Amino acid sequence: MPRKTTEPPTEPTPEPPVPSDRELPRMLSLEQVQEVLNMKAPQVYSLVRSGELKAAQFGGRGIWRVRADDLLAYIDAAYAKTAERIASGQIPEGETAPET
């Protein structure tokens, strides 16, 4: 006869919640920025060097960090700039088609 156990049944570990569209850590590494923007490292470094995306270096090794608010401001500005370019006809019709 099987022996009864007094241990409660184990439940699967819940997945961490998926961040909402504006839920980010307070400070992000440039690698995290790459992931959010779906860009390669040279593109992100270029945005930082040009000042288009605000970033700062911290610590003795000069580790780059971007505030979440600054990243969200950059994203919002990019959408506004793109909308202006579309409205003014600077972006041809074919370039605004959704990606497949």
KOLLOMI-343142 format. One line per field, with one value per atom (N, C-alpha, C): atom name; z negated, x negated, y. Coordinates in Angstrom, 2 decimals. Last residue first. Example, Ala and Ser with C-alpha at 12.3 -4.5 7.8 and 13.67 -1.06 7.14 Angstrom:
% KOLLOMI-343142
atome	[N;CA;C;N;CA;C]
w	[-7.08;-7.14;-7.87;-7.80;-7.80;-7.80]
u	[-12.85;-13.67;-12.90;-13.19;-12.30;-13.20]
v	[-2.25;-1.06;0.03;-5.69;-4.50;-3.30]
END
This chain:
% KOLLOMI-343142
atome	[N;CA;C;N;CA;C;N;CA;C;N;CA;C;N;CA;C;N;CA;C;N;CA;C;N;CA;C;N;CA;C;N;CA;C;N;CA;C;N;CA;C;N;CA;C;N;CA;C;N;CA;C;N;CA;C;N;CA;C;N;CA;C;N;CA;C;N;CA;C;N;CA;C;N;CA;C;N;CA;C;N;CA;C;N;CA;C;N;CA;C;N;CA;C;N;CA;C;N;CA;C;N;CA;C;N;CA;C;N;CA;C;N;CA;C;N;CA;C;N;CA;C;N;CA;C;N;CA;C;N;CA;C;N;CA;C;N;CA;C;N;CA;C;N;CA;C;N;CA;C;N;CA;C;N;CA;C;N;CA;C;N;CA;C;N;CA;C;N;CA;C;N;CA;C;N;CA;C;N;CA;C;N;CA;C;N;CA;C;N;CA;C;N;CA;C;N;CA;C;N;CA;C;N;CA;C;N;CA;C;N;CA;C;N;CA;C;N;CA;C;N;CA;C;N;CA;C;N;CA;C;N;CA;C;N;CA;C;N;CA;C;N;CA;C;N;CA;C;N;CA;C;N;CA;C;N;CA;C;N;CA;C;N;CA;C;N;CA;C;N;CA;C;N;CA;C;N;CA;C;N;CA;C;N;CA;C;N;CA;C;N;CA;C;N;CA;C;N;CA;C;N;CA;C;N;CA;C;N;CA;C;N;CA;C;N;CA;C;N;CA;C;N;CA;C;N;CA;C;N;CA;C;N;CA;C;N;CA;C;N;CA;C;N;CA;C;N;CA;C]
w	[42.65;42.62;42.17;41.62;41.88;41.82;43.29;42.13;42.55;45.21;45.15;43.96;45.59;44.38;44.27;48.01;46.81;45.53;49.95;49.80;48.55;49.79;49.40;49.13;48.56;49.63;49.09;46.42;46.46;47.52;46.77;46.84;46.87;46.44;47.68;47.83;44.06;45.01;46.33;42.71;43.04;44.09;42.35;43.17;43.63;40.67;41.98;42.90;38.43;39.16;40.57;37.67;38.07;38.86;36.97;38.09;38.59;34.74;35.91;37.14;33.03;33.44;34.71;32.70;33.28;33.80;31.50;32.79;33.48;29.10;30.06;31.45;27.87;28.18;29.23;27.63;28.42;28.83;25.89;27.22;28.13;23.65;24.32;25.74;22.98;23.39;24.10;22.28;23.39;23.90;20.10;21.28;22.50;18.31;18.78;20.04;17.84;18.55;19.10;18.43;17.59;18.44;19.22;19.77;18.83;18.72;18.31;18.92;19.04;19.58;19.06;16.88;17.41;17.83;16.07;17.03;17.68;14.09;15.42;16.47;11.84;12.30;13.69;12.35;11.77;12.42;15.36;13.91;13.51;17.91;17.48;15.96;19.47;18.59;18.23;22.09;21.34;20.47;24.39;23.21;22.48;27.76;26.62;25.44;29.14;29.46;28.35;28.82;27.84;28.09;30.32;30.95;29.96;28.61;28.95;29.54;28.60;27.36;27.69;31.26;30.67;29.41;31.42;32.24;31.70;29.72;29.36;30.16;31.31;29.99;29.55;33.56;33.72;32.39;32.50;33.10;33.26;31.52;30.62;31.28;33.26;33.00;32.18;31.95;32.74;32.39;30.50;31.55;32.53;28.32;29.61;30.79;26.32;26.37;27.76;26.89;26.93;27.08;26.51;27.80;27.95;23.81;24.77;26.16;22.79;22.61;23.57;23.51;24.05;23.92;21.98;23.42;24.09;19.11;19.76;21.26;17.45;18.38;18.90;14.53;15.33;16.20;13.80;13.70;14.57;16.12;14.94;14.95;17.39;17.57;16.26;18.85;17.59;17.82;21.04;20.48;19.13;21.82;22.84;22.27;19.10;20.00;20.93;18.83;18.61;19.59;17.69;18.87;18.66;14.57;15.39;16.58;14.62;14.22;15.11;14.11;14.98;14.47;11.06;12.04;12.87;10.75;10.48;11.51;10.06;10.94;10.57;6.74;7.89;8.77;4.98;5.50;6.72;2.29;3.69;4.18;-0.97;-0.05;1.38;-2.69;-1.97;-1.05;-3.79;-4.38;-3.69;-2.00;-2.36;-2.92;-2.51;-2.34;-2.76;-0.70;-1.91;-1.62;0.86;0.93;-0.36;0.00;0.00;0.00]
u	[-6.03;-5.42;-6.41;-5.37;-6.31;-5.59;-3.08;-3.50;-4.46;-4.25;-3.51;-3.99;-5.70;-4.88;-4.04;-6.96;-7.78;-6.98;-5.06;-5.50;-6.32;-4.85;-3.75;-4.22;-7.83;-6.96;-5.96;-8.13;-8.27;-7.31;-7.42;-8.84;-9.10;-4.85;-5.16;-6.63;-4.06;-4.64;-5.04;-3.19;-2.22;-2.76;-5.64;-4.59;-3.60;-6.95;-7.53;-6.50;-5.25;-5.45;-5.99;-5.62;-4.28;-4.37;-8.34;-7.90;-6.53;-8.22;-9.00;-8.58;-6.65;-6.18;-6.90;-8.33;-6.99;-6.46;-10.52;-10.70;-9.35;-9.41;-9.88;-10.06;-8.91;-7.79;-8.19;-11.59;-10.62;-9.45;-12.64;-13.22;-12.23;-11.03;-10.96;-11.53;-11.90;-10.52;-10.33;-14.55;-14.29;-12.86;-14.10;-14.77;-14.56;-12.87;-12.13;-12.76;-14.96;-13.77;-12.98;-18.24;-17.04;-15.85;-20.96;-19.93;-18.74;-24.46;-23.09;-22.17;-27.73;-26.65;-25.30;-30.43;-29.33;-28.20;-33.09;-32.31;-31.20;-34.52;-34.66;-33.82;-33.77;-35.15;-35.36;-30.42;-31.45;-32.80;-28.64;-28.70;-29.85;-27.53;-28.47;-28.58;-24.32;-25.39;-26.28;-22.18;-22.79;-23.89;-19.64;-20.42;-20.91;-19.82;-19.35;-20.25;-21.14;-19.73;-19.07;-23.80;-22.97;-21.49;-25.53;-24.95;-24.13;-26.09;-27.16;-26.60;-23.56;-24.11;-25.17;-23.32;-22.29;-22.79;-25.60;-25.51;-24.46;-24.89;-26.03;-26.01;-22.79;-22.50;-23.63;-24.24;-23.16;-22.84;-26.02;-26.54;-25.46;-24.14;-24.94;-25.46;-20.96;-22.29;-23.09;-17.62;-18.70;-20.01;-15.19;-15.48;-16.51;-14.69;-14.57;-14.77;-15.12;-13.85;-13.64;-17.76;-16.65;-15.31;-19.22;-19.26;-18.05;-18.71;-18.18;-18.15;-20.22;-18.77;-18.09;-22.75;-22.28;-20.76;-22.99;-22.85;-22.39;-20.83;-22.14;-21.91;-18.61;-18.84;-20.27;-16.77;-17.98;-18.22;-14.21;-14.54;-15.75;-12.74;-13.55;-13.91;-9.42;-10.83;-11.56;-6.47;-7.02;-8.45;-4.94;-5.73;-6.33;-3.63;-4.31;-5.17;-4.47;-3.52;-4.32;-6.45;-6.27;-5.26;-5.10;-5.62;-5.40;-6.07;-5.11;-5.79;-7.64;-7.66;-6.70;-5.58;-6.46;-6.50;-5.49;-4.86;-5.91;-6.31;-6.76;-6.14;-3.64;-4.69;-5.05;-3.34;-2.75;-3.89;-3.28;-4.06;-3.36;-1.12;-1.51;-2.28;-2.60;-1.60;-2.05;-3.40;-3.86;-2.77;-2.72;-2.09;-2.54;-1.84;-2.81;-2.06;-1.16;-0.66;-1.74;-2.41;-2.47;-1.97;-0.60;-1.43;-1.33;-0.84;0.00;-0.90]
v	[42.09;40.75;39.74;45.44;44.36;43.03;47.70;46.89;45.78;50.50;49.24;48.42;52.72;52.69;51.43;52.63;52.46;52.39;53.24;51.86;51.61;56.13;55.22;53.80;57.79;57.27;56.24;60.40;58.95;58.43;63.02;62.70;61.20;63.95;63.25;62.89;64.97;65.92;65.26;62.68;63.73;64.70;61.37;60.75;61.82;63.19;62.87;62.23;63.09;64.36;64.10;60.42;60.88;62.19;60.51;59.68;60.12;62.19;62.58;61.80;60.60;61.92;62.39;58.35;58.20;59.53;59.60;58.92;58.72;60.47;61.47;60.85;57.99;58.88;59.92;57.09;56.34;57.22;59.05;58.85;58.14;58.59;59.90;59.80;56.03;56.21;57.55;56.67;55.75;55.92;58.34;58.87;57.98;56.57;57.75;58.34;54.80;54.32;55.50;55.96;55.99;55.55;53.98;54.86;54.80;53.62;53.34;54.40;52.26;53.10;52.64;52.30;51.50;52.43;53.03;53.81;53.03;51.89;51.28;52.00;53.28;53.35;52.79;54.65;53.80;53.96;55.39;55.26;54.36;57.55;56.53;56.57;57.97;58.42;57.24;59.20;58.10;58.71;60.01;60.40;59.16;59.93;59.13;59.47;61.90;61.66;60.84;62.09;62.79;62.62;60.64;61.84;62.67;58.51;59.45;60.75;57.22;57.78;58.83;56.42;57.27;57.96;54.78;55.99;56.95;52.70;53.54;54.85;51.65;52.21;53.13;50.79;51.76;52.44;48.88;50.12;51.20;46.82;47.64;48.93;46.82;46.28;47.29;46.82;47.39;46.68;46.74;45.76;46.32;48.27;48.93;47.98;46.34;47.08;47.68;45.51;44.56;45.28;47.87;47.17;46.26;48.25;49.21;48.59;46.16;46.14;47.10;47.09;45.81;45.70;49.33;49.52;48.23;48.93;48.84;49.07;51.16;50.06;50.10;51.93;52.15;50.92;50.97;52.40;52.76;48.63;48.94;50.42;49.41;49.06;49.26;49.59;49.11;48.62;50.15;51.24;50.87;47.81;48.59;49.72;45.57;46.24;47.14;42.61;44.04;44.62;39.63;40.31;41.79;38.20;38.93;39.60;34.98;36.39;37.17;32.09;32.87;34.30;30.20;31.09;31.83;26.85;28.22;29.14;24.57;25.07;26.51;23.30;24.01;24.48;20.28;21.40;21.99;19.49;19.30;20.53;19.32;19.85;19.62;16.32;17.50;18.00;13.97;15.15;16.42;11.04;12.07;13.27;7.63;8.99;9.97;4.84;5.65;7.06;2.25;3.44;4.25;-1.16;0.00;1.24]
END
